[in-house]
Amino acid sequence: MKRIPPVIYYTVLRLLTFAVPLAVLLLLGIEPWIATILAALIGLSVSYIFLQRPREAVSRDLYELRHGAKKPAEDENAEDTVSDAAASDTVTRSER
């Protein structure tokens, strides 16, 4: 079974930290705009305190992606090969 990417995992958890308090506050009969603001503050606080590991995993993946620590996938290599071949073909045609 494939592992869930950290960015998806973290995003779902962040959405839940907002949606659950919002649902509870709306069920309690609080005004929707007040409930939304309170749910956002609660979600921000909860995610900052309890979601440190997923946040760091996302940060680490972004850093590795940005600084080239991960090798490009095979399809990216294939695309590069095709685009390089097309570019060299264009150069050869223009020289004629």
mmCIF file as gemmi writes it, N, C-alpha and C atoms, coordinates in Angstrom:
data_model
loop_
_atom_site.group_PDB
_atom_site.id
_atom_site.type_symbol
_atom_site.label_atom_id
_atom_site.label_alt_id
_atom_site.label_comp_id
_atom_site.label_asym_id
_atom_site.label_entity_id
_atom_site.label_seq_id
_atom_site.pdbx_PDB_ins_code
_atom_site.Cartn_x
_atom_site.Cartn_y
_atom_site.Cartn_z
_atom_site.occupancy
_atom_site.B_iso_or_equiv
_atom_site.pdbx_formal_charge
_atom_site.auth_seq_id
_atom_site.auth_asym_id
_atom_site.pdbx_PDB_model_num
ATOM 1 N N . MET Axp A 1 ? 0.838 -1.173 0 1 0 ? 1 A 1
ATOM 2 C CA . MET Axp A 1 ? 0 0 0 1 0 ? 1 A 1
ATOM 3 C C . MET Axp A 1 ? 0.886 1.24 0 1 0 ? 1 A 1
ATOM 4 N N . LYS Axp A 2 ? 0.489 2.231 -0.791 1 0 ? 2 A 1
ATOM 5 C CA . LYS Axp A 2 ? 1.282 3.448 -0.891 1 0 ? 2 A 1
ATOM 6 C C . LYS Axp A 2 ? 1.089 4.335 0.328 1 0 ? 2 A 1
ATOM 7 N N . ARG Axp A 3 ? 2.139 5.035 0.672 1 0 ? 3 A 1
ATOM 8 C CA . ARG Axp A 3 ? 2.113 5.977 1.785 1 0 ? 3 A 1
ATOM 9 C C . ARG Axp A 3 ? 1.47 7.277 1.334 1 0 ? 3 A 1
ATOM 10 N N . ILE Axp A 4 ? 0.662 7.868 2.189 1 0 ? 4 A 1
ATOM 11 C CA . ILE Axp A 4 ? 0.016 9.133 1.865 1 0 ? 4 A 1
ATOM 12 C C . ILE Axp A 4 ? 1.079 10.233 1.893 1 0 ? 4 A 1
ATOM 13 N N . PRO Axp A 5 ? 1.137 11.067 0.848 1 0 ? 5 A 1
ATOM 14 C CA . PRO Axp A 5 ? 2.124 12.155 0.846 1 0 ? 5 A 1
ATOM 15 C C . PRO Axp A 5 ? 1.893 13.097 2.032 1 0 ? 5 A 1
ATOM 16 N N . PRO Axp A 6 ? 2.963 13.569 2.64 1 0 ? 6 A 1
ATOM 17 C CA . PRO Axp A 6 ? 2.827 14.433 3.819 1 0 ? 6 A 1
ATOM 18 C C . PRO Axp A 6 ? 1.986 15.682 3.576 1 0 ? 6 A 1
ATOM 19 N N . VAL Axp A 7 ? 2.072 16.234 2.385 1 0 ? 7 A 1
ATOM 20 C CA . VAL Axp A 7 ? 1.308 17.456 2.12 1 0 ? 7 A 1
ATOM 21 C C . VAL Axp A 7 ? -0.199 17.183 2.13 1 0 ? 7 A 1
ATOM 22 N N . ILE Axp A 8 ? -0.614 16.032 1.636 1 0 ? 8 A 1
ATOM 23 C CA . ILE Axp A 8 ? -2.035 15.671 1.646 1 0 ? 8 A 1
ATOM 24 C C . ILE Axp A 8 ? -2.476 15.405 3.083 1 0 ? 8 A 1
ATOM 25 N N . TYR Axp A 9 ? -1.68 14.653 3.801 1 0 ? 9 A 1
ATOM 26 C CA . TYR Axp A 9 ? -1.982 14.321 5.192 1 0 ? 9 A 1
ATOM 27 C C . TYR Axp A 9 ? -2.129 15.588 6.032 1 0 ? 9 A 1
ATOM 28 N N . TYR Axp A 10 ? -1.173 16.502 5.9 1 0 ? 10 A 1
ATOM 29 C CA . TYR Axp A 10 ? -1.198 17.742 6.673 1 0 ? 10 A 1
ATOM 30 C C . TYR Axp A 10 ? -2.388 18.62 6.282 1 0 ? 10 A 1
ATOM 31 N N . THR Axp A 11 ? -2.687 18.687 4.987 1 0 ? 11 A 1
ATOM 32 C CA . THR Axp A 11 ? -3.812 19.497 4.521 1 0 ? 11 A 1
ATOM 33 C C . THR Axp A 11 ? -5.132 18.975 5.065 1 0 ? 11 A 1
ATOM 34 N N . VAL Axp A 12 ? -5.317 17.677 5.045 1 0 ? 12 A 1
ATOM 35 C CA . VAL Axp A 12 ? -6.552 17.094 5.577 1 0 ? 12 A 1
ATOM 36 C C . VAL Axp A 12 ? -6.677 17.366 7.071 1 0 ? 12 A 1
ATOM 37 N N . LEU Axp A 13 ? -5.586 17.205 7.8 1 0 ? 13 A 1
ATOM 38 C CA . LEU Axp A 13 ? -5.63 17.489 9.238 1 0 ? 13 A 1
ATOM 39 C C . LEU Axp A 13 ? -5.935 18.956 9.511 1 0 ? 13 A 1
ATOM 40 N N . ARG Axp A 14 ? -5.354 19.857 8.724 1 0 ? 14 A 1
ATOM 41 C CA . ARG Axp A 14 ? -5.625 21.288 8.905 1 0 ? 14 A 1
ATOM 42 C C . ARG Axp A 14 ? -7.087 21.61 8.621 1 0 ? 14 A 1
ATOM 43 N N . LEU Axp A 15 ? -7.636 21.002 7.577 1 0 ? 15 A 1
ATOM 44 C CA . LEU Axp A 15 ? -9.056 21.227 7.269 1 0 ? 15 A 1
ATOM 45 C C . LEU Axp A 15 ? -9.952 20.702 8.386 1 0 ? 15 A 1
ATOM 46 N N . LEU Axp A 16 ? -9.583 19.564 8.94 1 0 ? 16 A 1
ATOM 47 C CA . LEU Axp A 16 ? -10.369 19.013 10.044 1 0 ? 16 A 1
ATOM 48 C C . LEU Axp A 16 ? -10.289 19.89 11.292 1 0 ? 16 A 1
ATOM 49 N N . THR Axp A 17 ? -9.117 20.478 11.546 1 0 ? 17 A 1
ATOM 50 C CA . THR Axp A 17 ? -8.997 21.342 12.722 1 0 ? 17 A 1
ATOM 51 C C . THR Axp A 17 ? -9.832 22.609 12.577 1 0 ? 17 A 1
ATOM 52 N N . PHE Axp A 18 ? -10.245 22.926 11.365 1 0 ? 18 A 1
ATOM 53 C CA . PHE Axp A 18 ? -11.151 24.049 11.15 1 0 ? 18 A 1
ATOM 54 C C . PHE Axp A 18 ? -12.604 23.582 11.092 1 0 ? 18 A 1
ATOM 55 N N . ALA Axp A 19 ? -12.855 22.502 10.364 1 0 ? 19 A 1
ATOM 56 C CA . ALA Axp A 19 ? -14.229 22.068 10.109 1 0 ? 19 A 1
ATOM 57 C C . ALA Axp A 19 ? -14.929 21.541 11.361 1 0 ? 19 A 1
ATOM 58 N N . VAL Axp A 20 ? -14.221 20.793 12.183 1 0 ? 20 A 1
ATOM 59 C CA . VAL Axp A 20 ? -14.843 20.218 13.384 1 0 ? 20 A 1
ATOM 60 C C . VAL Axp A 20 ? -15.275 21.316 14.366 1 0 ? 20 A 1
ATOM 61 N N . PRO Axp A 21 ? -14.393 22.257 14.722 1 0 ? 21 A 1
ATOM 62 C CA . PRO Axp A 21 ? -14.864 23.325 15.615 1 0 ? 21 A 1
ATOM 63 C C . PRO Axp A 21 ? -15.975 24.164 14.989 1 0 ? 21 A 1
ATOM 64 N N . LEU Axp A 22 ? -15.901 24.383 13.685 1 0 ? 22 A 1
ATOM 65 C CA . LEU Axp A 22 ? -16.948 25.153 13.014 1 0 ? 22 A 1
ATOM 66 C C . LEU Axp A 22 ? -18.292 24.441 13.126 1 0 ? 22 A 1
ATOM 67 N N . ALA Axp A 23 ? -18.312 23.15 12.889 1 0 ? 23 A 1
ATOM 68 C CA . ALA Axp A 23 ? -19.553 22.39 12.992 1 0 ? 23 A 1
ATOM 69 C C . ALA Axp A 23 ? -20.112 22.434 14.414 1 0 ? 23 A 1
ATOM 70 N N . VAL Axp A 24 ? -19.232 22.272 15.389 1 0 ? 24 A 1
ATOM 71 C CA . VAL Axp A 24 ? -19.673 22.295 16.788 1 0 ? 24 A 1
ATOM 72 C C . VAL Axp A 24 ? -20.238 23.668 17.144 1 0 ? 24 A 1
ATOM 73 N N . LEU Axp A 25 ? -19.545 24.721 16.741 1 0 ? 25 A 1
ATOM 74 C CA . LEU Axp A 25 ? -20.007 26.072 17.055 1 0 ? 25 A 1
ATOM 75 C C . LEU Axp A 25 ? -21.327 26.39 16.36 1 0 ? 25 A 1
ATOM 76 N N . LEU Axp A 26 ? -21.477 25.928 15.129 1 0 ? 26 A 1
ATOM 77 C CA . LEU Axp A 26 ? -22.748 26.16 14.43 1 0 ? 26 A 1
ATOM 78 C C . LEU Axp A 26 ? -23.885 25.37 15.069 1 0 ? 26 A 1
ATOM 79 N N . LEU Axp A 27 ? -23.595 24.152 15.532 1 0 ? 27 A 1
ATOM 80 C CA . LEU Axp A 27 ? -24.621 23.354 16.216 1 0 ? 27 A 1
ATOM 81 C C . LEU Axp A 27 ? -25.03 23.982 17.55 1 0 ? 27 A 1
ATOM 82 N N . LEU Axp A 28 ? -24.11 24.718 18.152 1 0 ? 28 A 1
ATOM 83 C CA . LEU Axp A 28 ? -24.43 25.408 19.401 1 0 ? 28 A 1
ATOM 84 C C . LEU Axp A 28 ? -25.247 26.671 19.173 1 0 ? 28 A 1
ATOM 85 N N . GLY Axp A 29 ? -25.45 27.043 17.92 1 0 ? 29 A 1
ATOM 86 C CA . GLY Axp A 29 ? -26.298 28.183 17.597 1 0 ? 29 A 1
ATOM 87 C C . GLY Axp A 29 ? -25.59 29.52 17.563 1 0 ? 29 A 1
ATOM 88 N N . ILE Axp A 30 ? -24.283 29.505 17.468 1 0 ? 30 A 1
ATOM 89 C CA . ILE Axp A 30 ? -23.525 30.754 17.394 1 0 ? 30 A 1
ATOM 90 C C . ILE Axp A 30 ? -23.659 31.314 15.976 1 0 ? 30 A 1
ATOM 91 N N . GLU Axp A 31 ? -23.679 32.64 15.869 1 0 ? 31 A 1
ATOM 92 C CA . GLU Axp A 31 ? -23.769 33.301 14.563 1 0 ? 31 A 1
ATOM 93 C C . GLU Axp A 31 ? -22.714 32.737 13.621 1 0 ? 31 A 1
ATOM 94 N N . PRO Axp A 32 ? -23.063 32.492 12.353 1 0 ? 32 A 1
ATOM 95 C CA . PRO Axp A 32 ? -22.109 31.871 11.423 1 0 ? 32 A 1
ATOM 96 C C . PRO Axp A 32 ? -20.795 32.643 11.255 1 0 ? 32 A 1
ATOM 97 N N . TRP Axp A 33 ? -20.845 33.961 11.183 1 0 ? 33 A 1
ATOM 98 C CA . TRP Axp A 33 ? -19.603 34.7 10.971 1 0 ? 33 A 1
ATOM 99 C C . TRP Axp A 33 ? -18.717 34.673 12.222 1 0 ? 33 A 1
ATOM 100 N N . ILE Axp A 34 ? -19.336 34.673 13.387 1 0 ? 34 A 1
ATOM 101 C CA . ILE Axp A 34 ? -18.564 34.566 14.63 1 0 ? 34 A 1
ATOM 102 C C . ILE Axp A 34 ? -18.004 33.148 14.768 1 0 ? 34 A 1
ATOM 103 N N . ALA Axp A 35 ? -18.826 32.165 14.43 1 0 ? 35 A 1
ATOM 104 C CA . ALA Axp A 35 ? -18.386 30.771 14.497 1 0 ? 35 A 1
ATOM 105 C C . ALA Axp A 35 ? -17.208 30.523 13.555 1 0 ? 35 A 1
ATOM 106 N N . THR Axp A 36 ? -17.24 31.139 12.388 1 0 ? 36 A 1
ATOM 107 C CA . THR Axp A 36 ? -16.155 30.972 11.422 1 0 ? 36 A 1
ATOM 108 C C . THR Axp A 36 ? -14.846 31.559 11.947 1 0 ? 36 A 1
ATOM 109 N N . ILE Axp A 37 ? -14.933 32.749 12.522 1 0 ? 37 A 1
ATOM 110 C CA . ILE Axp A 37 ? -13.73 33.377 13.069 1 0 ? 37 A 1
ATOM 111 C C . ILE Axp A 37 ? -13.176 32.56 14.244 1 0 ? 37 A 1
ATOM 112 N N . LEU Axp A 38 ? -14.069 32.137 15.134 1 0 ? 38 A 1
ATOM 113 C CA . LEU Axp A 38 ? -13.621 31.328 16.278 1 0 ? 38 A 1
ATOM 114 C C . LEU Axp A 38 ? -13.026 29.994 15.822 1 0 ? 38 A 1
ATOM 115 N N . ALA Axp A 39 ? -13.669 29.367 14.829 1 0 ? 39 A 1
ATOM 116 C CA . ALA Axp A 39 ? -13.155 28.084 14.321 1 0 ? 39 A 1
ATOM 117 C C . ALA Axp A 39 ? -11.782 28.266 13.681 1 0 ? 39 A 1
ATOM 118 N N . ALA Axp A 40 ? -11.58 29.376 12.993 1 0 ? 40 A 1
ATOM 119 C CA . ALA Axp A 40 ? -10.268 29.638 12.39 1 0 ? 40 A 1
ATOM 120 C C . ALA Axp A 40 ? -9.205 29.815 13.471 1 0 ? 40 A 1
ATOM 121 N N . LEU Axp A 41 ? -9.539 30.534 14.528 1 0 ? 41 A 1
ATOM 122 C CA . LEU Axp A 41 ? -8.576 30.729 15.622 1 0 ? 41 A 1
ATOM 123 C C . LEU Axp A 41 ? -8.293 29.422 16.354 1 0 ? 41 A 1
ATOM 124 N N . ILE Axp A 42 ? -9.334 28.648 16.579 1 0 ? 42 A 1
ATOM 125 C CA . ILE Axp A 42 ? -9.157 27.348 17.236 1 0 ? 42 A 1
ATOM 126 C C . ILE Axp A 42 ? -8.319 26.421 16.353 1 0 ? 42 A 1
ATOM 127 N N . GLY Axp A 43 ? -8.637 26.373 15.07 1 0 ? 43 A 1
ATOM 128 C CA . GLY Axp A 43 ? -7.892 25.527 14.141 1 0 ? 43 A 1
ATOM 129 C C . GLY Axp A 43 ? -6.433 25.917 14.046 1 0 ? 43 A 1
ATOM 130 N N . LEU Axp A 44 ? -6.174 27.22 14.01 1 0 ? 44 A 1
ATOM 131 C CA . LEU Axp A 44 ? -4.791 27.697 13.972 1 0 ? 44 A 1
ATOM 132 C C . LEU Axp A 44 ? -4.033 27.273 15.223 1 0 ? 44 A 1
ATOM 133 N N . SER Axp A 45 ? -4.656 27.446 16.374 1 0 ? 45 A 1
ATOM 134 C CA . SER Axp A 45 ? -4.005 27.091 17.64 1 0 ? 45 A 1
ATOM 135 C C . SER Axp A 45 ? -3.753 25.595 17.747 1 0 ? 45 A 1
ATOM 136 N N . VAL Axp A 46 ? -4.762 24.815 17.43 1 0 ? 46 A 1
ATOM 137 C CA . VAL Axp A 46 ? -4.631 23.356 17.525 1 0 ? 46 A 1
ATOM 138 C C . VAL Axp A 46 ? -3.573 22.841 16.557 1 0 ? 46 A 1
ATOM 139 N N . SER Axp A 47 ? -3.588 23.343 15.324 1 0 ? 47 A 1
ATOM 140 C CA . SER Axp A 47 ? -2.605 22.862 14.35 1 0 ? 47 A 1
ATOM 141 C C . SER Axp A 47 ? -1.195 23.286 14.725 1 0 ? 47 A 1
ATOM 142 N N . TYR Axp A 48 ? -1.036 24.461 15.297 1 0 ? 48 A 1
ATOM 143 C CA . TYR Axp A 48 ? 0.293 24.91 15.703 1 0 ? 48 A 1
ATOM 144 C C . TYR Axp A 48 ? 0.837 24.061 16.853 1 0 ? 48 A 1
ATOM 145 N N . ILE Axp A 49 ? -0.03 23.683 17.766 1 0 ? 49 A 1
ATOM 146 C CA . ILE Axp A 49 ? 0.407 22.924 18.934 1 0 ? 49 A 1
ATOM 147 C C . ILE Axp A 49 ? 0.589 21.436 18.624 1 0 ? 49 A 1
ATOM 148 N N . PHE Axp A 50 ? -0.382 20.839 17.926 1 0 ? 50 A 1
ATOM 149 C CA . PHE Axp A 50 ? -0.408 19.386 17.791 1 0 ? 50 A 1
ATOM 150 C C . PHE Axp A 50 ? 0.063 18.835 16.451 1 0 ? 50 A 1
ATOM 151 N N . LEU Axp A 51 ? 0.245 19.66 15.451 1 0 ? 51 A 1
ATOM 152 C CA . LEU Axp A 51 ? 0.61 19.143 14.126 1 0 ? 51 A 1
ATOM 153 C C . LEU Axp A 51 ? 2.045 19.49 13.738 1 0 ? 51 A 1
ATOM 154 N N . GLN Axp A 52 ? 2.933 19.47 14.703 1 0 ? 52 A 1
ATOM 155 C CA . GLN Axp A 52 ? 4.321 19.822 14.437 1 0 ? 52 A 1
ATOM 156 C C . GLN Axp A 52 ? 5.004 18.812 13.511 1 0 ? 52 A 1
ATOM 157 N N . ARG Axp A 53 ? 4.826 17.533 13.761 1 0 ? 53 A 1
ATOM 158 C CA . ARG Axp A 53 ? 5.491 16.511 12.937 1 0 ? 53 A 1
ATOM 159 C C . ARG Axp A 53 ? 5.039 16.548 11.482 1 0 ? 53 A 1
ATOM 160 N N . PRO Axp A 54 ? 3.716 16.572 11.216 1 0 ? 54 A 1
ATOM 161 C CA . PRO Axp A 54 ? 3.316 16.657 9.803 1 0 ? 54 A 1
ATOM 162 C C . PRO Axp A 54 ? 3.794 17.952 9.134 1 0 ? 54 A 1
ATOM 163 N N . ARG Axp A 55 ? 3.781 19.051 9.871 1 0 ? 55 A 1
ATOM 164 C CA . ARG Axp A 55 ? 4.23 20.329 9.32 1 0 ? 55 A 1
ATOM 165 C C . ARG Axp A 55 ? 5.721 20.253 8.959 1 0 ? 55 A 1
ATOM 166 N N . GLU Axp A 56 ? 6.522 19.636 9.821 1 0 ? 56 A 1
ATOM 167 C CA . GLU Axp A 56 ? 7.945 19.484 9.545 1 0 ? 56 A 1
ATOM 168 C C . GLU Axp A 56 ? 8.198 18.538 8.375 1 0 ? 56 A 1
ATOM 169 N N . ALA Axp A 57 ? 7.367 17.509 8.241 1 0 ? 57 A 1
ATOM 170 C CA . ALA Axp A 57 ? 7.515 16.581 7.11 1 0 ? 57 A 1
ATOM 171 C C . ALA Axp A 57 ? 7.236 17.301 5.795 1 0 ? 57 A 1
ATOM 172 N N . VAL Axp A 58 ? 6.213 18.134 5.773 1 0 ? 58 A 1
ATOM 173 C CA . VAL Axp A 58 ? 5.907 18.908 4.564 1 0 ? 58 A 1
ATOM 174 C C . VAL Axp A 58 ? 7.048 19.876 4.275 1 0 ? 58 A 1
ATOM 175 N N . SER Axp A 59 ? 7.528 20.527 5.299 1 0 ? 59 A 1
ATOM 176 C CA . SER Axp A 59 ? 8.634 21.466 5.132 1 0 ? 59 A 1
ATOM 177 C C . SER Axp A 59 ? 9.874 20.768 4.597 1 0 ? 59 A 1
ATOM 178 N N . ARG Axp A 60 ? 10.178 19.597 5.134 1 0 ? 60 A 1
ATOM 179 C CA . ARG Axp A 60 ? 11.339 18.832 4.693 1 0 ? 60 A 1
ATOM 180 C C . ARG Axp A 60 ? 11.199 18.422 3.224 1 0 ? 60 A 1
ATOM 181 N N . ASP Axp A 61 ? 10.01 17.953 2.834 1 0 ? 61 A 1
ATOM 182 C CA . ASP Axp A 61 ? 9.784 17.561 1.437 1 0 ? 61 A 1
ATOM 183 C C . ASP Axp A 61 ? 9.929 18.756 0.497 1 0 ? 61 A 1
ATOM 184 N N . LEU Axp A 62 ? 9.397 19.905 0.898 1 0 ? 62 A 1
ATOM 185 C CA . LEU Axp A 62 ? 9.521 21.099 0.069 1 0 ? 62 A 1
ATOM 186 C C . LEU Axp A 62 ? 10.986 21.522 -0.066 1 0 ? 62 A 1
ATOM 187 N N . TYR Axp A 63 ? 11.729 21.43 1.022 1 0 ? 63 A 1
ATOM 188 C CA . TYR Axp A 63 ? 13.144 21.783 0.986 1 0 ? 63 A 1
ATOM 189 C C . TYR Axp A 63 ? 13.904 20.849 0.046 1 0 ? 63 A 1
ATOM 190 N N . GLU Axp A 64 ? 13.652 19.543 0.177 1 0 ? 64 A 1
ATOM 191 C CA . GLU Axp A 64 ? 14.337 18.571 -0.673 1 0 ? 64 A 1
ATOM 192 C C . GLU Axp A 64 ? 13.967 18.773 -2.139 1 0 ? 64 A 1
ATOM 193 N N . LEU Axp A 65 ? 12.727 19.073 -2.397 1 0 ? 65 A 1
ATOM 194 C CA . LEU Axp A 65 ? 12.284 19.304 -3.766 1 0 ? 65 A 1
ATOM 195 C C . LEU Axp A 65 ? 12.932 20.563 -4.331 1 0 ? 65 A 1
ATOM 196 N N . ARG Axp A 66 ? 13.003 21.596 -3.528 1 0 ? 66 A 1
ATOM 197 C CA . ARG Axp A 66 ? 13.567 22.868 -3.967 1 0 ? 66 A 1
ATOM 198 C C . ARG Axp A 66 ? 15.075 22.78 -4.203 1 0 ? 66 A 1
ATOM 199 N N . HIS Axp A 67 ? 15.781 22.053 -3.367 1 0 ? 67 A 1
ATOM 200 C CA . HIS Axp A 67 ? 17.23 21.993 -3.451 1 0 ? 67 A 1
ATOM 201 C C . HIS Axp A 67 ? 17.749 20.758 -4.168 1 0 ? 67 A 1
ATOM 202 N N . GLY Axp A 68 ? 16.887 20.034 -4.823 1 0 ? 68 A 1
ATOM 203 C CA . GLY Axp A 68 ? 17.315 18.934 -5.672 1 0 ? 68 A 1
ATOM 204 C C . GLY Axp A 68 ? 17.787 17.697 -4.949 1 0 ? 68 A 1
ATOM 205 N N . ALA Axp A 69 ? 17.378 17.501 -3.703 1 0 ? 69 A 1
ATOM 206 C CA . ALA Axp A 69 ? 17.791 16.305 -2.987 1 0 ? 69 A 1
ATOM 207 C C . ALA Axp A 69 ? 17.094 15.063 -3.536 1 0 ? 69 A 1
ATOM 208 N N . LYS Axp A 70 ? 15.929 15.254 -4.121 1 0 ? 70 A 1
ATOM 209 C CA . LYS Axp A 70 ? 15.217 14.123 -4.715 1 0 ? 70 A 1
ATOM 210 C C . LYS Axp A 70 ? 15.573 14.032 -6.196 1 0 ? 70 A 1
ATOM 211 N N . LYS Axp A 71 ? 15.715 12.819 -6.679 1 0 ? 71 A 1
ATOM 212 C CA . LYS Axp A 71 ? 16.02 12.623 -8.086 1 0 ? 71 A 1
ATOM 213 C C . LYS Axp A 71 ? 14.748 12.802 -8.899 1 0 ? 71 A 1
ATOM 214 N N . PRO Axp A 72 ? 14.853 13.346 -10.103 1 0 ? 72 A 1
ATOM 215 C CA . PRO Axp A 72 ? 13.655 13.508 -10.925 1 0 ? 72 A 1
ATOM 216 C C . PRO Axp A 72 ? 13.072 12.151 -11.312 1 0 ? 72 A 1
ATOM 217 N N . ALA Axp A 73 ? 11.801 12.113 -11.465 1 0 ? 73 A 1
ATOM 218 C CA . ALA Axp A 73 ? 11.121 10.868 -11.811 1 0 ? 73 A 1
ATOM 219 C C . ALA Axp A 73 ? 11.452 10.477 -13.251 1 0 ? 73 A 1
ATOM 220 N N . GLU Axp A 74 ? 11.17 9.234 -13.584 1 0 ? 74 A 1
ATOM 221 C CA . GLU Axp A 74 ? 11.476 8.731 -14.923 1 0 ? 74 A 1
ATOM 222 C C . GLU Axp A 74 ? 10.719 9.493 -15.993 1 0 ? 74 A 1
ATOM 223 N N . ASP Axp A 75 ? 9.47 9.861 -15.713 1 0 ? 75 A 1
ATOM 224 C CA . ASP Axp A 75 ? 8.702 10.573 -16.727 1 0 ? 75 A 1
ATOM 225 C C . ASP Axp A 75 ? 9.278 11.966 -16.977 1 0 ? 75 A 1
ATOM 226 N N . GLU Axp A 76 ? 9.849 12.58 -15.958 1 0 ? 76 A 1
ATOM 227 C CA . GLU Axp A 76 ? 10.502 13.875 -16.162 1 0 ? 76 A 1
ATOM 228 C C . GLU Axp A 76 ? 11.737 13.717 -17.042 1 0 ? 76 A 1
ATOM 229 N N . ASN Axp A 77 ? 12.479 12.64 -16.842 1 0 ? 77 A 1
ATOM 230 C CA . ASN Axp A 77 ? 13.649 12.38 -17.686 1 0 ? 77 A 1
ATOM 231 C C . ASN Axp A 77 ? 13.221 12.138 -19.133 1 0 ? 77 A 1
ATOM 232 N N . ALA Axp A 78 ? 12.137 11.409 -19.317 1 0 ? 78 A 1
ATOM 233 C CA . ALA Axp A 78 ? 11.637 11.149 -20.663 1 0 ? 78 A 1
ATOM 234 C C . ALA Axp A 78 ? 11.185 12.444 -21.335 1 0 ? 78 A 1
ATOM 235 N N . GLU Axp A 79 ? 10.507 13.3 -20.582 1 0 ? 79 A 1
ATOM 236 C CA . GLU Axp A 79 ? 10.073 14.583 -21.136 1 0 ? 79 A 1
ATOM 237 C C . GLU Axp A 79 ? 11.271 15.439 -21.52 1 0 ? 79 A 1
ATOM 238 N N . ASP Axp A 80 ? 12.305 15.441 -20.684 1 0 ? 80 A 1
ATOM 239 C CA . ASP Axp A 80 ? 13.511 16.207 -20.989 1 0 ? 80 A 1
ATOM 240 C C . ASP Axp A 80 ? 14.17 15.699 -22.268 1 0 ? 80 A 1
ATOM 241 N N . THR Axp A 81 ? 14.212 14.383 -22.425 1 0 ? 81 A 1
ATOM 242 C CA . THR Axp A 81 ? 14.826 13.797 -23.611 1 0 ? 81 A 1
ATOM 243 C C . THR Axp A 81 ? 14.066 14.201 -24.861 1 0 ? 81 A 1
ATOM 244 N N . VAL Axp A 82 ? 12.746 14.144 -24.81 1 0 ? 82 A 1
ATOM 245 C CA . VAL Axp A 82 ? 11.918 14.507 -25.964 1 0 ? 82 A 1
ATOM 246 C C . VAL Axp A 82 ? 12.073 15.991 -26.292 1 0 ? 82 A 1
ATOM 247 N N . SER Axp A 83 ? 12.042 16.84 -25.271 1 0 ? 83 A 1
ATOM 248 C CA . SER Axp A 83 ? 12.162 18.277 -25.533 1 0 ? 83 A 1
ATOM 249 C C . SER Axp A 83 ? 13.55 18.633 -26.056 1 0 ? 83 A 1
ATOM 250 N N . ASP Axp A 84 ? 14.598 17.962 -25.555 1 0 ? 84 A 1
ATOM 251 C CA . ASP Axp A 84 ? 15.948 18.207 -26.066 1 0 ? 84 A 1
ATOM 252 C C . ASP Axp A 84 ? 16.072 17.767 -27.516 1 0 ? 84 A 1
ATOM 253 N N . ALA Axp A 85 ? 15.465 16.625 -27.842 1 0 ? 85 A 1
ATOM 254 C CA . ALA Axp A 85 ? 15.506 16.135 -29.218 1 0 ? 85 A 1
ATOM 255 C C . ALA Axp A 85 ? 14.759 17.095 -30.14 1 0 ? 85 A 1
ATOM 256 N N . ALA Axp A 86 ? 13.622 17.613 -29.684 1 0 ? 86 A 1
ATOM 257 C CA . ALA Axp A 86 ? 12.86 18.556 -30.497 1 0 ? 86 A 1
ATOM 258 C C . ALA Axp A 86 ? 13.629 19.857 -30.69 1 0 ? 86 A 1
ATOM 259 N N . ALA Axp A 87 ? 14.31 20.301 -29.661 1 0 ? 87 A 1
ATOM 260 C CA . ALA Axp A 87 ? 15.085 21.536 -29.758 1 0 ? 87 A 1
ATOM 261 C C . ALA Axp A 87 ? 16.254 21.358 -30.722 1 0 ? 87 A 1
ATOM 262 N N . SER Axp A 88 ? 16.933 20.23 -30.65 1 0 ? 88 A 1
ATOM 263 C CA . SER Axp A 88 ? 18.063 20.007 -31.556 1 0 ? 88 A 1
ATOM 264 C C . SER Axp A 88 ? 17.577 19.832 -32.988 1 0 ? 88 A 1
ATOM 265 N N . ASP Axp A 89 ? 16.386 19.249 -33.171 1 0 ? 89 A 1
ATOM 266 C CA . ASP Axp A 89 ? 15.808 19.102 -34.503 1 0 ? 89 A 1
ATOM 267 C C . ASP Axp A 89 ? 15.469 20.468 -35.082 1 0 ? 89 A 1
ATOM 268 N N . THR Axp A 90 ? 14.97 21.371 -34.262 1 0 ? 90 A 1
ATOM 269 C CA . THR Axp A 90 ? 14.631 22.714 -34.706 1 0 ? 90 A 1
ATOM 270 C C . THR Axp A 90 ? 15.896 23.462 -35.11 1 0 ? 90 A 1
ATOM 271 N N . VAL Axp A 91 ? 16.962 23.304 -34.348 1 0 ? 91 A 1
ATOM 272 C CA . VAL Axp A 91 ? 18.229 23.961 -34.662 1 0 ? 91 A 1
ATOM 273 C C . VAL Axp A 91 ? 18.777 23.431 -35.983 1 0 ? 91 A 1
ATOM 274 N N . THR Axp A 92 ? 18.688 22.13 -36.204 1 0 ? 92 A 1
ATOM 275 C CA . THR Axp A 92 ? 19.196 21.535 -37.443 1 0 ? 92 A 1
ATOM 276 C C . THR Axp A 92 ? 18.403 22.036 -38.633 1 0 ? 92 A 1
ATOM 277 N N . ARG Axp A 93 ? 17.108 22.159 -38.519 1 0 ? 93 A 1
ATOM 278 C CA . ARG Axp A 93 ? 16.272 22.647 -39.623 1 0 ? 93 A 1
ATOM 279 C C . ARG Axp A 93 ? 16.567 24.11 -39.936 1 0 ? 93 A 1
ATOM 280 N N . SER Axp A 94 ? 16.821 24.911 -38.915 1 0 ? 94 A 1
ATOM 281 C CA . SER Axp A 94 ? 17.08 26.32 -39.157 1 0 ? 94 A 1
ATOM 282 C C . SER Axp A 94 ? 18.441 26.547 -39.795 1 0 ? 94 A 1
ATOM 283 N N . GLU Axp A 95 ? 19.369 25.616 -39.626 1 0 ? 95 A 1
ATOM 284 C CA . GLU Axp A 95 ? 20.69 25.75 -40.234 1 0 ? 95 A 1
ATOM 285 C C . GLU Axp A 95 ? 20.652 25.444 -41.707 1 0 ? 95 A 1
ATOM 286 N N . ARG Axp A 96 ? 19.646 24.731 -42.181 1 0 ? 96 A 1
ATOM 287 C CA . ARG Axp A 96 ? 19.567 24.335 -43.605 1 0 ? 96 A 1
ATOM 288 C C . ARG Axp A 96 ? 19.234 25.478 -44.481 1 0 ? 96 A 1
